[in-house]
Amino acid sequence: MTKIEAVHLFLETVMPGIRRAEERYGFGEDNIDSVMRREAWGNFTDSLCKNGQITMRQYENWVTPKFCG
């Protein structure tokens, strides 16, 4: 899996839940919960690595996407 594919998968599967949580906690479009987003990205890539979908090298070298804050 490439990083572009991982980002698309994250945006499709994880971000909707994050956006709902941000709305519940009073965050808006210009004010995001960057800690929650970065933690979710880290957990997501960790699971990809543990499931053999990305390599350890990818896991260790991918930077957190800008939309995570």
N, CA, C and O atoms as a Tripos MOL2 file, in Angstrom:
@<TRIPOS>MOLECULE
protein
  276   275    69     0     0
PROTEIN
NO_CHARGES

@<TRIPOS>ATOM
      1 N           0.8500   -1.1730    0.0000 N.3       1 MET1
      2 CA          0.0000    0.0000    0.0000 C.3       1 MET1
      3 C           0.8960    1.2360    0.0000 C.2       1 MET1
      4 O           1.8940    1.2990    0.7180 O.2       1 MET1
      5 N           0.5220    2.2060   -0.8120 N.am      2 THR2
      6 CA          1.2740    3.4590   -0.8440 C.3       2 THR2
      7 C           0.7020    4.4130    0.2040 C.2       2 THR2
      8 O          -0.3750    4.1800    0.7530 O.2       2 THR2
      9 N           1.4370    5.4790    0.4680 N.am      3 LYS3
     10 CA          0.9280    6.4590    1.4230 C.3       3 LYS3
     11 C          -0.3350    7.1290    0.8910 C.2       3 LYS3
     12 O          -1.2620    7.4090    1.6510 O.2       3 LYS3
     13 N          -0.3680    7.3830   -0.4010 N.am      4 ILE4
     14 CA         -1.5650    8.0070   -0.9890 C.3       4 ILE4
     15 C          -2.7830    7.1120   -0.7710 C.2       4 ILE4
     16 O          -3.8620    7.5980   -0.4310 O.2       4 ILE4
     17 N          -2.6080    5.8090   -0.9660 N.am      5 GLU5
     18 CA         -3.7090    4.8730   -0.7290 C.3       5 GLU5
     19 C          -4.1090    4.8550    0.7420 C.2       5 GLU5
     20 O          -5.2950    4.8090    1.0690 O.2       5 GLU5
     21 N          -3.1180    4.8930    1.6250 N.am      6 ALA6
     22 CA         -3.4000    4.9000    3.0600 C.3       6 ALA6
     23 C          -4.1510    6.1580    3.4690 C.2       6 ALA6
     24 O          -5.0910    6.0920    4.2610 O.2       6 ALA6
     25 N          -3.7420    7.3000    2.9370 N.am      7 VAL7
     26 CA         -4.4190    8.5630    3.2570 C.3       7 VAL7
     27 C          -5.8670    8.5070    2.7850 C.2       7 VAL7
     28 O          -6.7680    8.9210    3.5150 O.2       7 VAL7
     29 N          -6.1010    8.0070    1.5920 N.am      8 HIS8
     30 CA         -7.4750    7.8980    1.0860 C.3       8 HIS8
     31 C          -8.3110    6.9680    1.9670 C.2       8 HIS8
     32 O          -9.4620    7.2730    2.2780 O.2       8 HIS8
     33 N          -7.7380    5.8440    2.3640 N.am      9 LEU9
     34 CA         -8.4440    4.9080    3.2320 C.3       9 LEU9
     35 C          -8.7520    5.5510    4.5830 C.2       9 LEU9
     36 O          -9.8490    5.3860    5.1160 O.2       9 LEU9
     37 N          -7.7930    6.2750    5.1290 N.am     10 PHE10
     38 CA         -7.9830    6.9720    6.3980 C.3      10 PHE10
     39 C          -9.1060    8.0020    6.2810 C.2      10 PHE10
     40 O          -9.9690    8.0920    7.1540 O.2      10 PHE10
     41 N          -9.0850    8.7740    5.2010 N.am     11 LEU11
     42 CA        -10.1150    9.7970    4.9990 C.3      11 LEU11
     43 C         -11.5000    9.1720    4.8500 C.2      11 LEU11
     44 O         -12.4900    9.7540    5.2940 O.2      11 LEU11
     45 N         -11.5800    8.0150    4.2390 N.am     12 GLU12
     46 CA        -12.8660    7.3480    4.0330 C.3      12 GLU12
     47 C         -13.3760    6.6370    5.2810 C.2      12 GLU12
     48 O         -14.5800    6.6230    5.5380 O.2      12 GLU12
     49 N         -12.4730    6.0500    6.0530 N.am     13 THR13
     50 CA        -12.9100    5.1830    7.1460 C.3      13 THR13
     51 C         -12.7860    5.7900    8.5430 C.2      13 THR13
     52 O         -13.6030    5.5000    9.4170 O.2      13 THR13
     53 N         -11.7850    6.6150    8.7580 N.am     14 VAL14
     54 CA        -11.5140    7.1350   10.1060 C.3      14 VAL14
     55 C         -11.9960    8.5780   10.2910 C.2      14 VAL14
     56 O         -12.5770    8.9200   11.3210 O.2      14 VAL14
     57 N         -11.7510    9.4060    9.2960 N.am     15 MET15
     58 CA        -12.0790   10.8320    9.4350 C.3      15 MET15
     59 C         -13.5490   11.1360    9.6820 C.2      15 MET15
     60 O         -13.8370   12.0760   10.4230 O.2      15 MET15
     61 N         -14.4980   10.3990    9.1100 N.am     16 PRO16
     62 CA        -15.8920   10.7190    9.4330 C.3      16 PRO16
     63 C         -16.1840   10.6370   10.9340 C.2      16 PRO16
     64 O         -16.9070   11.4780   11.4680 O.2      16 PRO16
     65 N         -15.6370    9.6490   11.6060 N.am     17 GLY17
     66 CA        -15.8220    9.5280   13.0520 C.3      17 GLY17
     67 C         -15.1260   10.6410   13.8120 C.2      17 GLY17
     68 O         -15.6480   11.1330   14.8120 O.2      17 GLY17
     69 N         -13.9660   11.0380   13.3500 N.am     18 ILE18
     70 CA        -13.2400   12.1330   13.9840 C.3      18 ILE18
     71 C         -14.0240   13.4290   13.8350 C.2      18 ILE18
     72 O         -14.1400   14.1990   14.7880 O.2      18 ILE18
     73 N         -14.5590   13.6700   12.6550 N.am     19 ARG19
     74 CA        -15.3370   14.8990   12.4320 C.3      19 ARG19
     75 C         -16.5810   14.9330   13.3120 C.2      19 ARG19
     76 O         -16.9410   15.9810   13.8490 O.2      19 ARG19
     77 N         -17.2370   13.7820   13.4580 N.am     20 ARG20
     78 CA        -18.4110   13.7250   14.3500 C.3      20 ARG20
     79 C         -18.0050   14.0320   15.7900 C.2      20 ARG20
     80 O         -18.6960   14.7700   16.4920 O.2      20 ARG20
     81 N         -16.8920   13.4680   16.2220 N.am     21 ALA21
     82 CA        -16.4100   13.7300   17.5850 C.3      21 ALA21
     83 C         -16.0450   15.1960   17.7530 C.2      21 ALA21
     84 O         -16.3570   15.7950   18.7830 O.2      21 ALA21
     85 N         -15.3910   15.7830   16.7580 N.am     22 GLU22
     86 CA        -15.0330   17.2050   16.8280 C.3      22 GLU22
     87 C         -16.2860   18.0670   16.9380 C.2      22 GLU22
     88 O         -16.3030   19.0390   17.6930 O.2      22 GLU22
     89 N         -17.3230   17.7260   16.2010 N.am     23 GLU23
     90 CA        -18.5750   18.4790   16.2860 C.3      23 GLU23
     91 C         -19.1710   18.3720   17.6850 C.2      23 GLU23
     92 O         -19.6290   19.3670   18.2480 O.2      23 GLU23
     93 N         -19.1650   17.1660   18.2440 N.am     24 ARG24
     94 CA        -19.7040   16.9700   19.6080 C.3      24 ARG24
     95 C         -18.9310   17.7890   20.6310 C.2      24 ARG24
     96 O         -19.5120   18.3170   21.5790 O.2      24 ARG24
     97 N         -17.6190   17.8940   20.4370 N.am     25 TYR25
     98 CA        -16.7740   18.6010   21.3990 C.3      25 TYR25
     99 C         -16.6590   20.0890   21.1010 C.2      25 TYR25
    100 O         -15.9200   20.7980   21.7840 O.2      25 TYR25
    101 N         -17.3760   20.5730   20.0940 N.am     26 GLY26
    102 CA        -17.4160   22.0050   19.8140 C.3      26 GLY26
    103 C         -16.3320   22.5340   18.8980 C.2      26 GLY26
    104 O         -16.1110   23.7440   18.8330 O.2      26 GLY26
    105 N         -15.6580   21.6530   18.1950 N.am     27 PHE27
    106 CA        -14.6540   22.1070   17.2350 C.3      27 PHE27
    107 C         -15.3480   22.4440   15.9310 C.2      27 PHE27
    108 O         -16.3840   21.8640   15.6060 O.2      27 PHE27
    109 N         -14.7800   23.3820   15.1780 N.am     28 GLY28
    110 CA        -15.3440   23.7640   13.8950 C.3      28 GLY28
    111 C         -14.3640   23.5050   12.7670 C.2      28 GLY28
    112 O         -13.3140   22.8960   12.9730 O.2      28 GLY28
    113 N         -14.7120   23.9690   11.5710 N.am     29 GLU29
    114 CA        -13.8480   23.7660   10.4030 C.3      29 GLU29
    115 C         -12.4560   24.3590   10.5960 C.2      29 GLU29
    116 O         -11.4630   23.7610   10.1810 O.2      29 GLU29
    117 N         -12.3810   25.5270   11.2220 N.am     30 ASP30
    118 CA        -11.0920   26.2030   11.4000 C.3      30 ASP30
    119 C         -10.3940   25.8120   12.6960 C.2      30 ASP30
    120 O          -9.2430   26.1880   12.9200 O.2      30 ASP30
    121 N         -11.0740   25.0690   13.5420 N.am     31 ASN31
    122 CA        -10.5340   24.7020   14.8480 C.3      31 ASN31
    123 C         -10.6800   23.1970   14.9990 C.2      31 ASN31
    124 O         -11.7410   22.7100   15.3890 O.2      31 ASN31
    125 N          -9.6110   22.4510   14.6910 N.am     32 ILE32
    126 CA         -9.6670   20.9950   14.7230 C.3      32 ILE32
    127 C          -8.9940   20.4610   15.9770 C.2      32 ILE32
    128 O          -8.2110   21.1610   16.6200 O.2      32 ILE32
    129 N          -9.3030   19.2230   16.3190 N.am     33 ASP33
    130 CA         -8.6420   18.5430   17.4230 C.3      33 ASP33
    131 C          -7.4340   17.8080   16.8440 C.2      33 ASP33
    132 O          -7.5050   16.6190   16.5330 O.2      33 ASP33
    133 N          -6.3360   18.5290   16.7090 N.am     34 SER34
    134 CA         -5.1530   17.9730   16.0570 C.3      34 SER34
    135 C          -4.5540   16.8120   16.8500 C.2      34 SER34
    136 O          -3.9600   15.9080   16.2630 O.2      34 SER34
    137 N          -4.7000   16.8260   18.1580 N.am     35 VAL35
    138 CA         -4.1710   15.7180   18.9670 C.3      35 VAL35
    139 C          -4.9300   14.4330   18.6320 C.2      35 VAL35
    140 O          -4.3210   13.3830   18.4310 O.2      35 VAL35
    141 N          -6.2520   14.5180   18.5740 N.am     36 MET36
    142 CA         -7.0570   13.3490   18.2380 C.3      36 MET36
    143 C          -6.7300   12.8540   16.8310 C.2      36 MET36
    144 O          -6.6230   11.6490   16.6030 O.2      36 MET36
    145 N          -6.5730   13.7700   15.9010 N.am     37 ARG37
    146 CA         -6.2730   13.3970   14.5200 C.3      37 ARG37
    147 C          -4.9080   12.7330   14.3990 C.2      37 ARG37
    148 O          -4.7710   11.7190   13.7140 O.2      37 ARG37
    149 N          -3.8970   13.2940   15.0570 N.am     38 ARG38
    150 CA         -2.5540   12.7000   14.9830 C.3      38 ARG38
    151 C          -2.5240   11.3280   15.6460 C.2      38 ARG38
    152 O          -1.8900   10.4030   15.1380 O.2      38 ARG38
    153 N          -3.2050   11.1970   16.7730 N.am     39 GLU39
    154 CA         -3.2540    9.9100   17.4570 C.3      39 GLU39
    155 C          -3.9750    8.8690   16.5890 C.2      39 GLU39
    156 O          -3.5420    7.7200   16.5020 O.2      39 GLU39
    157 N          -5.0580    9.2740   15.9590 N.am     40 ALA40
    158 CA         -5.8010    8.3600   15.0810 C.3      40 ALA40
    159 C          -4.9320    7.9220   13.9020 C.2      40 ALA40
    160 O          -4.9510    6.7520   13.5200 O.2      40 ALA40
    161 N          -4.1680    8.8570   13.3240 N.am     41 TRP41
    162 CA         -3.2740    8.5030   12.2140 C.3      41 TRP41
    163 C          -2.2230    7.5050   12.6980 C.2      41 TRP41
    164 O          -1.9460    6.5170   12.0180 O.2      41 TRP41
    165 N          -1.6410    7.7560   13.8610 N.am     42 GLY42
    166 CA         -0.6390    6.8430   14.4030 C.3      42 GLY42
    167 C          -1.2100    5.4530   14.6530 C.2      42 GLY42
    168 O          -0.5720    4.4500   14.3320 O.2      42 GLY42
    169 N          -2.4050    5.3910   15.2240 N.am     43 ASN43
    170 CA         -3.0490    4.1000   15.4660 C.3      43 ASN43
    171 C          -3.3860    3.4000   14.1480 C.2      43 ASN43
    172 O          -3.2480    2.1830   14.0260 O.2      43 ASN43
    173 N          -3.8270    4.1810   13.1720 N.am     44 PHE44
    174 CA         -4.1770    3.6340   11.8650 C.3      44 PHE44
    175 C          -2.9570    3.0260   11.1860 C.2      44 PHE44
    176 O          -3.0140    1.8920   10.7110 O.2      44 PHE44
    177 N          -1.8550    3.7680   11.1340 N.am     45 THR45
    178 CA         -0.6590    3.2410   10.4730 C.3      45 THR45
    179 C          -0.0620    2.0740   11.2560 C.2      45 THR45
    180 O           0.5040    1.1550   10.6640 O.2      45 THR45
    181 N          -0.1840    2.1070   12.5720 N.am     46 ASP46
    182 CA          0.2830    0.9880   13.3910 C.3      46 ASP46
    183 C          -0.4890   -0.2810   13.0250 C.2      46 ASP46
    184 O           0.1010   -1.3520   12.8880 O.2      46 ASP46
    185 N          -1.8000   -0.1570   12.8700 N.am     47 SER47
    186 CA         -2.5940   -1.3330   12.5170 C.3      47 SER47
    187 C          -2.2650   -1.8140   11.1050 C.2      47 SER47
    188 O          -2.2370   -3.0190   10.8530 O.2      47 SER47
    189 N          -2.0140   -0.8780   10.1780 N.am     48 LEU48
    190 CA         -1.6160   -1.2860    8.8310 C.3      48 LEU48
    191 C          -0.3210   -2.0840    8.8610 C.2      48 LEU48
    192 O          -0.1830   -3.0880    8.1620 O.2      48 LEU48
    193 N           0.6140   -1.6370    9.6670 N.am     49 CYS49
    194 CA          1.9030   -2.3140    9.7790 C.3      49 CYS49
    195 C           1.7370   -3.6910   10.4180 C.2      49 CYS49
    196 O           2.2860   -4.6750    9.9240 O.2      49 CYS49
    197 N           0.9930   -3.7620   11.4950 N.am     50 LYS50
    198 CA          0.7960   -5.0380   12.1940 C.3      50 LYS50
    199 C           0.0470   -6.0460   11.3290 C.2      50 LYS50
    200 O           0.2370   -7.2530   11.4760 O.2      50 LYS50
    201 N          -0.8070   -5.5530   10.4250 N.am     51 ASN51
    202 CA         -1.5520   -6.4370    9.5310 C.3      51 ASN51
    203 C          -0.7970   -6.7540    8.2420 C.2      51 ASN51
    204 O          -1.3150   -7.4560    7.3740 O.2      51 ASN51
    205 N           0.4300   -6.2360    8.1160 N.am     52 GLY52
    206 CA          1.2490   -6.5160    6.9520 C.3      52 GLY52
    207 C           0.8560   -5.7410    5.7060 C.2      52 GLY52
    208 O           1.2630   -6.0950    4.6000 O.2      52 GLY52
    209 N           0.0650   -4.6820    5.8770 N.am     53 GLN53
    210 CA         -0.3650   -3.8910    4.7300 C.3      53 GLN53
    211 C           0.6670   -2.8310    4.3340 C.2      53 GLN53
    212 O           0.6910   -2.3770    3.1900 O.2      53 GLN53
    213 N           1.5100   -2.4450    5.2810 N.am     54 ILE54
    214 CA          2.6440   -1.5680    4.9970 C.3      54 ILE54
    215 C           3.8610   -2.1430    5.7170 C.2      54 ILE54
    216 O           3.7290   -2.9270    6.6570 O.2      54 ILE54
    217 N           5.0270   -1.7500    5.2690 N.am     55 THR55
    218 CA          6.2620   -2.2490    5.8780 C.3      55 THR55
    219 C           6.6180   -1.4160    7.1130 C.2      55 THR55
    220 O           6.0830   -0.3280    7.3290 O.2      55 THR55
    221 N           7.5170   -1.9500    7.8980 N.am     56 MET56
    222 CA          8.0090   -1.2100    9.0640 C.3      56 MET56
    223 C           8.6900    0.0750    8.6090 C.2      56 MET56
    224 O           8.5830    1.1050    9.2750 O.2      56 MET56
    225 N           9.3830    0.0200    7.4880 N.am     57 ARG57
    226 CA         10.0510    1.2210    6.9700 C.3      57 ARG57
    227 C           9.0290    2.3110    6.6340 C.2      57 ARG57
    228 O           9.2420    3.4830    6.9450 O.2      57 ARG57
    229 N           7.9230    1.9200    6.0010 N.am     58 GLN58
    230 CA          6.8710    2.8900    5.7050 C.3      58 GLN58
    231 C           6.3160    3.4630    7.0110 C.2      58 GLN58
    232 O           6.1660    4.6760    7.1560 O.2      58 GLN58
    233 N           6.0190    2.5830    7.9440 N.am     59 TYR59
    234 CA          5.4620    2.9970    9.2330 C.3      59 TYR59
    235 C           6.3690    4.0050    9.9340 C.2      59 TYR59
    236 O           5.8900    4.9980   10.4830 O.2      59 TYR59
    237 N           7.6460    3.7580    9.9160 N.am     60 GLU60
    238 CA          8.6000    4.6130   10.6140 C.3      60 GLU60
    239 C           8.8930    5.9240    9.8860 C.2      60 GLU60
    240 O           9.3330    6.8890   10.5110 O.2      60 GLU60
    241 N           8.6570    5.9720    8.5760 N.am     61 ASN61
    242 CA          9.0660    7.1420    7.8020 C.3      61 ASN61
    243 C           7.9420    8.0290    7.2900 C.2      61 ASN61
    244 O           8.1980    9.1550    6.8630 O.2      61 ASN61
    245 N           6.7050    7.5500    7.3210 N.am     62 TRP62
    246 CA          5.6090    8.3980    6.8540 C.3      62 TRP62
    247 C           5.3460    9.5160    7.8480 C.2      62 TRP62
    248 O           5.2140    9.2760    9.0480 O.2      62 TRP62
    249 N           5.2720   10.7210    7.3480 N.am     63 VAL63
    250 CA          4.9230   11.8610    8.2010 C.3      63 VAL63
    251 C           3.4040   11.9570    8.3030 C.2      63 VAL63
    252 O           2.6750   11.5340    7.4050 O.2      63 VAL63
    253 N           2.9580   12.5090    9.3920 N.am     64 THR64
    254 CA          1.5320   12.6980    9.6010 C.3      64 THR64
    255 C           0.9980   13.6940    8.5650 C.2      64 THR64
    256 O           1.6030   14.7470    8.3600 O.2      64 THR64
    257 N          -0.1130   13.3800    7.9160 N.am     65 PRO65
    258 CA         -0.6680   14.2990    6.9120 C.3      65 PRO65
    259 C          -1.0110   15.6510    7.5070 C.2      65 PRO65
    260 O          -1.3380   15.7610    8.6880 O.2      65 PRO65
    261 N          -0.9330   16.6790    6.6730 N.am     66 LYS66
    262 CA         -1.2000   18.0550    7.1220 C.3      66 LYS66
    263 C          -2.5980   18.2470    7.6860 C.2      66 LYS66
    264 O          -2.7910   19.0730    8.5780 O.2      66 LYS66
    265 N          -3.5790   17.5010    7.1820 N.am     67 PHE67
    266 CA         -4.9450   17.6840    7.6850 C.3      67 PHE67
    267 C          -5.1090   17.1910    9.1180 C.2      67 PHE67
    268 O          -6.1590   17.3910    9.7290 O.2      67 PHE67
    269 N          -4.0720   16.5450    9.6560 N.am     68 CYS68
    270 CA         -4.1170   16.1170   11.0610 C.3      68 CYS68
    271 C          -3.6190   17.2070   12.0020 C.2      68 CYS68
    272 O          -3.6840   17.0570   13.2220 O.2      68 CYS68
    273 N          -3.1320   18.2810   11.4480 N.am     69 GLY69
    274 CA         -2.7230   19.4060   12.2860 C.3      69 GLY69
    275 C          -1.2920   19.4500   12.6820 C.2      69 GLY69
    276 O          -0.8750   20.3690   13.3880 O.2      69 GLY69
@<TRIPOS>BOND
     1     1     2 1
     2     2     3 1
     3     3     4 2
     4     3     5 am
     5     5     6 1
     6     6     7 1
     7     7     8 2
     8     7     9 am
     9     9    10 1
    10    10    11 1
    11    11    12 2
    12    11    13 am
    13    13    14 1
    14    14    15 1
    15    15    16 2
    16    15    17 am
    17    17    18 1
    18    18    19 1
    19    19    20 2
    20    19    21 am
    21    21    22 1
    22    22    23 1
    23    23    24 2
    24    23    25 am
    25    25    26 1
    26    26    27 1
    27    27    28 2
    28    27    29 am
    29    29    30 1
    30    30    31 1
    31    31    32 2
    32    31    33 am
    33    33    34 1
    34    34    35 1
    35    35    36 2
    36    35    37 am
    37    37    38 1
    38    38    39 1
    39    39    40 2
    40    39    41 am
    41    41    42 1
    42    42    43 1
    43    43    44 2
    44    43    45 am
    45    45    46 1
    46    46    47 1
    47    47    48 2
    48    47    49 am
    49    49    50 1
    50    50    51 1
    51    51    52 2
    52    51    53 am
    53    53    54 1
    54    54    55 1
    55    55    56 2
    56    55    57 am
    57    57    58 1
    58    58    59 1
    59    59    60 2
    60    59    61 am
    61    61    62 1
    62    62    63 1
    63    63    64 2
    64    63    65 am
    65    65    66 1
    66    66    67 1
    67    67    68 2
    68    67    69 am
    69    69    70 1
    70    70    71 1
    71    71    72 2
    72    71    73 am
    73    73    74 1
    74    74    75 1
    75    75    76 2
    76    75    77 am
    77    77    78 1
    78    78    79 1
    79    79    80 2
    80    79    81 am
    81    81    82 1
    82    82    83 1
    83    83    84 2
    84    83    85 am
    85    85    86 1
    86    86    87 1
    87    87    88 2
    88    87    89 am
    89    89    90 1
    90    90    91 1
    91    91    92 2
    92    91    93 am
    93    93    94 1
    94    94    95 1
    95    95    96 2
    96    95    97 am
    97    97    98 1
    98    98    99 1
    99    99   100 2
   100    99   101 am
   101   101   102 1
   102   102   103 1
   103   103   104 2
   104   103   105 am
   105   105   106 1
   106   106   107 1
   107   107   108 2
   108   107   109 am
   109   109   110 1
   110   110   111 1
   111   111   112 2
   112   111   113 am
   113   113   114 1
   114   114   115 1
   115   115   116 2
   116   115   117 am
   117   117   118 1
   118   118   119 1
   119   119   120 2
   120   119   121 am
   121   121   122 1
   122   122   123 1
   123   123   124 2
   124   123   125 am
   125   125   126 1
   126   126   127 1
   127   127   128 2
   128   127   129 am
   129   129   130 1
   130   130   131 1
   131   131   132 2
   132   131   133 am
   133   133   134 1
   134   134   135 1
   135   135   136 2
   136   135   137 am
   137   137   138 1
   138   138   139 1
   139   139   140 2
   140   139   141 am
   141   141   142 1
   142   142   143 1
   143   143   144 2
   144   143   145 am
   145   145   146 1
   146   146   147 1
   147   147   148 2
   148   147   149 am
   149   149   150 1
   150   150   151 1
   151   151   152 2
   152   151   153 am
   153   153   154 1
   154   154   155 1
   155   155   156 2
   156   155   157 am
   157   157   158 1
   158   158   159 1
   159   159   160 2
   160   159   161 am
   161   161   162 1
   162   162   163 1
   163   163   164 2
   164   163   165 am
   165   165   166 1
   166   166   167 1
   167   167   168 2
   168   167   169 am
   169   169   170 1
   170   170   171 1
   171   171   172 2
   172   171   173 am
   173   173   174 1
   174   174   175 1
   175   175   176 2
   176   175   177 am
   177   177   178 1
   178   178   179 1
   179   179   180 2
   180   179   181 am
   181   181   182 1
   182   182   183 1
   183   183   184 2
   184   183   185 am
   185   185   186 1
   186   186   187 1
   187   187   188 2
   188   187   189 am
   189   189   190 1
   190   190   191 1
   191   191   192 2
   192   191   193 am
   193   193   194 1
   194   194   195 1
   195   195   196 2
   196   195   197 am
   197   197   198 1
   198   198   199 1
   199   199   200 2
   200   199   201 am
   201   201   202 1
   202   202   203 1
   203   203   204 2
   204   203   205 am
   205   205   206 1
   206   206   207 1
   207   207   208 2
   208   207   209 am
   209   209   210 1
   210   210   211 1
   211   211   212 2
   212   211   213 am
   213   213   214 1
   214   214   215 1
   215   215   216 2
   216   215   217 am
   217   217   218 1
   218   218   219 1
   219   219   220 2
   220   219   221 am
   221   221   222 1
   222   222   223 1
   223   223   224 2
   224   223   225 am
   225   225   226 1
   226   226   227 1
   227   227   228 2
   228   227   229 am
   229   229   230 1
   230   230   231 1
   231   231   232 2
   232   231   233 am
   233   233   234 1
   234   234   235 1
   235   235   236 2
   236   235   237 am
   237   237   238 1
   238   238   239 1
   239   239   240 2
   240   239   241 am
   241   241   242 1
   242   242   243 1
   243   243   244 2
   244   243   245 am
   245   245   246 1
   246   246   247 1
   247   247   248 2
   248   247   249 am
   249   249   250 1
   250   250   251 1
   251   251   252 2
   252   251   253 am
   253   253   254 1
   254   254   255 1
   255   255   256 2
   256   255   257 am
   257   257   258 1
   258   258   259 1
   259   259   260 2
   260   259   261 am
   261   261   262 1
   262   262   263 1
   263   263   264 2
   264   263   265 am
   265   265   266 1
   266   266   267 1
   267   267   268 2
   268   267   269 am
   269   269   270 1
   270   270   271 1
   271   271   272 2
   272   271   273 am
   273   273   274 1
   274   274   275 1
   275   275   276 2
@<TRIPOS>SUBSTRUCTURE
     1 MET1         2 RESIDUE 1 A MET
     2 THR2         6 RESIDUE 1 A THR
     3 LYS3        10 RESIDUE 1 A LYS
     4 ILE4        14 RESIDUE 1 A ILE
     5 GLU5        18 RESIDUE 1 A GLU
     6 ALA6        22 RESIDUE 1 A ALA
     7 VAL7        26 RESIDUE 1 A VAL
     8 HIS8        30 RESIDUE 1 A HIS
     9 LEU9        34 RESIDUE 1 A LEU
    10 PHE10       38 RESIDUE 1 A PHE
    11 LEU11       42 RESIDUE 1 A LEU
    12 GLU12       46 RESIDUE 1 A GLU
    13 THR13       50 RESIDUE 1 A THR
    14 VAL14       54 RESIDUE 1 A VAL
    15 MET15       58 RESIDUE 1 A MET
    16 PRO16       62 RESIDUE 1 A PRO
    17 GLY17       66 RESIDUE 1 A GLY
    18 ILE18       70 RESIDUE 1 A ILE
    19 ARG19       74 RESIDUE 1 A ARG
    20 ARG20       78 RESIDUE 1 A ARG
    21 ALA21       82 RESIDUE 1 A ALA
    22 GLU22       86 RESIDUE 1 A GLU
    23 GLU23       90 RESIDUE 1 A GLU
    24 ARG24       94 RESIDUE 1 A ARG
    25 TYR25       98 RESIDUE 1 A TYR
    26 GLY26      102 RESIDUE 1 A GLY
    27 PHE27      106 RESIDUE 1 A PHE
    28 GLY28      110 RESIDUE 1 A GLY
    29 GLU29      114 RESIDUE 1 A GLU
    30 ASP30      118 RESIDUE 1 A ASP
    31 ASN31      122 RESIDUE 1 A ASN
    32 ILE32      126 RESIDUE 1 A ILE
    33 ASP33      130 RESIDUE 1 A ASP
    34 SER34      134 RESIDUE 1 A SER
    35 VAL35      138 RESIDUE 1 A VAL
    36 MET36      142 RESIDUE 1 A MET
    37 ARG37      146 RESIDUE 1 A ARG
    38 ARG38      150 RESIDUE 1 A ARG
    39 GLU39      154 RESIDUE 1 A GLU
    40 ALA40      158 RESIDUE 1 A ALA
    41 TRP41      162 RESIDUE 1 A TRP
    42 GLY42      166 RESIDUE 1 A GLY
    43 ASN43      170 RESIDUE 1 A ASN
    44 PHE44      174 RESIDUE 1 A PHE
    45 THR45      178 RESIDUE 1 A THR
    46 ASP46      182 RESIDUE 1 A ASP
    47 SER47      186 RESIDUE 1 A SER
    48 LEU48      190 RESIDUE 1 A LEU
    49 CYS49      194 RESIDUE 1 A CYS
    50 LYS50      198 RESIDUE 1 A LYS
    51 ASN51      202 RESIDUE 1 A ASN
    52 GLY52      206 RESIDUE 1 A GLY
    53 GLN53      210 RESIDUE 1 A GLN
    54 ILE54      214 RESIDUE 1 A ILE
    55 THR55      218 RESIDUE 1 A THR
    56 MET56      222 RESIDUE 1 A MET
    57 ARG57      226 RESIDUE 1 A ARG
    58 GLN58      230 RESIDUE 1 A GLN
    59 TYR59      234 RESIDUE 1 A TYR
    60 GLU60      238 RESIDUE 1 A GLU
    61 ASN61      242 RESIDUE 1 A ASN
    62 TRP62      246 RESIDUE 1 A TRP
    63 VAL63      250 RESIDUE 1 A VAL
    64 THR64      254 RESIDUE 1 A THR
    65 PRO65      258 RESIDUE 1 A PRO
    66 LYS66      262 RESIDUE 1 A LYS
    67 PHE67      266 RESIDUE 1 A PHE
    68 CYS68      270 RESIDUE 1 A CYS
    69 GLY69      274 RESIDUE 1 A GLY
